[in-house]
């Protein structure tokens, strides 16, 4: 499967490689909230979470839907700044409707590639995002209500939260990794200038490739190999055509692709890949691989790897019935690949990433990419 970025007619100078403090903070916060995605960061996650003051840890828990299951578009700037403060200043310039719609774009949108109205102005959309937030827990539901009823106040609160993260732990991280990320961005820029886009994409990630149209039209596309499908153009953002690539030291195994309608395409790619746990016994591997043989179960694993979902959410997302979802979930659960827990009237399913890691790095990277 592949996501497609049409770059036909795009000048090479509009393809940008640059580090972003805000995007790197988002990657770090994701690792803190979903350590199972990042087995190589276990030591850092444990030490950082243990050192957080209680108030900051509580506030991070309230807002974690912005970076836990998927990364919100507002933390992937298409025009990176030199400092976190500069990027937060640019974020402050986005109007409330666009900001809130972008915040809910991934985790609460039935179709990421189809424009949906802002929940600030559309009652049905507002009811839907509240229902989805309620399934995540009371703190996330309360945070969502605050964003819908007082977006200005919430935005001030969120900026302060990110600034407090910089003071507590991210400032030291950025001083350490920012130099490495800037060096990687410079290397990719030089590679693009001297070797061309195809070789640059190959050096950036094995999931990226360049495709030239075979029909003589002269079309050119960047292909992003992910289990999710999507299509956009480098000219999606009016007045600001291009594609932005953001290196991250926290991202592996994710290749984050932001391509909401009206937004410039952004890809955040990892610059390192840590060691993984050793594989499990062969008989367990065989049982689990058989459970994964169906393409729909692979799609479900991709979604469930990012966070817990209800049967109803999965049915809506994939256009199948709830009984069909339940049958697939039952097979995955029998193979020990799925964890299930009840939260009030909701039953939430999630992929067991420790088990998945034992199947090997290719599968883990495939579902988490």
Buried (B, 14 or more C-beta within 10 A) or exposed (E): BBBBBBBBEBEEEBBBBBBBBBBBBBBBBBBBBBBBBBBBBBEBBEEBBEEBEEEBBEBBBBBBBBBBBBBBBBBBBBBBBEEBBBBBEBBEEBEBBBBBBBBBBBBBBEEBBEEBEBBBEBEEBBEBBBBBBBBBBEBBBEBBBBBBEEBEEBBEBBBEBBBBBBEBBBBEBBEEBBEBBBEBBEBBBEBBEEEEBBEBBBBBBEBBBBEEEEEEEEBBBBBBBBBBEBEBBBBBBEEBBBBBBBBBBBBBBBBBBBBBEEBBBBBBBBBBEEEBBEEBEEEBBEBBEEBBEEEBBBBBBBBBBBBBBBBBBBBBBBEBEEEBBBBBBEBBBEBBBBBEEEBEEBBBBBBBBEBBBBBBBEBBBBBBB
